[in-house]
Amino acid sequence: MMLDEPAAGLDTSEGEVLGRKLLGITDDGTAVFLIDHDMGLVLNICDYIYVLDFGCVIAEGSPAEIRSNSHVIAAYLGGDE
């Protein structure tokens, strides 16, 4: 399943419901390709992440690797590189 910005326009609680639904889909064996700017959603439900900044891959890896990547922090999570 491919999803492009499914969390757009959702508040925090709605995004959490979406995340649980998506995890249920993957638990049933369906692969999900998710594109979203909601870093909380992405970091909480994805096994492997590619991060783009202005069309260029700036990082890839597990959620833990992405959370600690200085380029991602600067571009998306707020903070200095």
N, C-alpha and C positions, 0 to 999 in steps of 0.2 A: 504494500500500500504506500502510495506517495502522497504526502501532505505538505502543502505550501501555506505557511502562516495560519494554521488552524486556531491559534490562540489570539489572533488579532481581534481586538475589541472585547476580550474577556477580562473580567476582574480576577483578582487573586483566587478567590474560592472557585470560580468557574474554571480557571486554569488548572487547579488541583483536581477537579472532577475529570477534566479532559485527560490529564496525566494518568489517572487511575484507569480510565477507559482504554487508553493506548497501551498501558502495561498489560491489561487483560487480553488485548488483541495479540500482543507478542507472546504472552504465556500460552496462547492457543497455537503457536507455531507460525504465525504470520509475520514476515519481516515488514518493518515500517521504516520508510525514509522520510525524515522530518526536517523541514526547513522552517526555522522560526527565530524571531528576535527575542523571545522570552527566554532569557538565559536560565532563569529558575526552572522552567519546564524542561529545557534541554538538558541541563546538568543533572536533574533528578530522574529522568527516565531513559536517557540514551546510554548505550554501552560504549559507543565510540563516536567521537565528534570531530568534525572538520570546522574550523572557524575561518570565515572570510572577512576581509576588510577591504572595501573598495575593489572587489573582484579578485583579490589575491588571497591564497591560503596563508594565514599567519600562524596557524597551529593545528595540530591534530593529535588525538590520543584519547585516553580515558577521561571521564569527568574529573578525577583527581588531578590529572596532568593539566587539563584545561584550566581548572580553578587556580593553579599555581603558576601559569604561564604569564610572564610579564607583558608580553604583547597583547594578550587577551585582556588582561587586567586594564591596561591603558586604553584599549579600543572599546571595550564593552562594559566592564565592571566598575570603571572609575578608578583612577589612580595613575601614578606616573610609571613610565617604563623604566 
